[in-house]
């Protein structure tokens, strides 16, 4: 997804239009995997939510991550791929929503 957004910004013409389809398709795949991993980790790894119980202010992190994920599609649809690219960068550097990180422990 991130790579297709970058290439979309750097190309033009027919290739750029093909990349637009890739951006949308990979965003839906990313969103589906994000939802599956989030649900799986909260249901089957109870310790993944322990930090949120101890420090409720941490809920800001996954909420910002969700906003960044939604902003990727908004940037694509409004013709502002740079905003989509920045949002994609934020999802990469984000702790992945600590909920997902808990699935690995």
C-alpha angles and dihedrals in degrees: 000000000000092000094049091052090051093048090047089058092049100047138057140195124025095348090054091053091051090050090053088063090050091050092054094043096048091046090058091048091048092049092049092049091046091054094045094049092045093051093043094050094047093048102040103027105050092177090065090080097044095098090052091053091049096044112022093185087074089076085082090074099060090039091056089047091054090049090051092050091050091047091059091066092040090054090050094049096045094050095248103120092167090067089047089051093050091048090050089052089052092053089051096051093039116102083254088254102303085247089075092044089058089059089066097053 
